[in-house]
Amino acid sequence: MTATTYLVLLDGGKREETVRVERVGPGVYEVTVRGGTHRVDAFHHDHGTISVLVDTESYSVQLDERGNGMRVHLRDSVFPL
């Protein structure tokens, strides 16, 4: 399958990282960042919840749509998009 490369801004736009994402199966991706590749398995439970398995670590991600934006809740952190 075809990989897509993204340039992402982190730390309030102070830092740039290149992220490469390749879909390798239904809901399964290989994500490369900083030279390391991770297997990511994502399952969309409902409108606002995604279960994500990164390598062997499990995460629950909540999506909160607000107007034209979105906030991503991951553990004790919130990331505006």
Residue pairs with C-beta under 8 A, 6 or more apart in sequence:
1 22
1 23
1 24
2 22
2 23
3 20
3 21
3 22
3 30
4 20
4 21
4 22
5 18
5 19
5 20
5 21
6 18
6 19
6 20
6 21
7 16
7 17
7 18
7 19
8 16
8 17
8 18
8 19
9 15
9 16
10 16
10 17
17 33
17 34
18 33
19 31
19 32
19 33
20 31
20 32
20 33
21 29
21 30
21 31
21 32
22 29
22 30
22 31
23 29
24 30
24 39
27 41
27 42
27 43
28 39
28 40
28 41
28 42
29 39
29 40
29 41
29 42
30 37
30 38
30 39
30 40
31 37
31 38
31 40
31 54
32 38
38 54
38 55
39 54
39 55
40 52
40 53
40 54
41 52
41 53
42 50
42 51
42 52
42 53
43 50
43 51
43 52
44 50
45 51
47 63
48 62
48 63
48 64
48 65
49 60
49 61
49 62
49 63
50 60
50 61
50 63
51 58
51 59
51 60
51 61
52 58
52 59
52 60
52 61
53 59
59 74
59 75
61 72
61 73
61 74
62 72
62 73
63 70
63 71
63 72
63 73
64 70
64 71
64 72
64 73
69 80
69 81
70 80
70 81
71 78
71 79
71 80
71 81
72 78
72 79
72 80
72 81
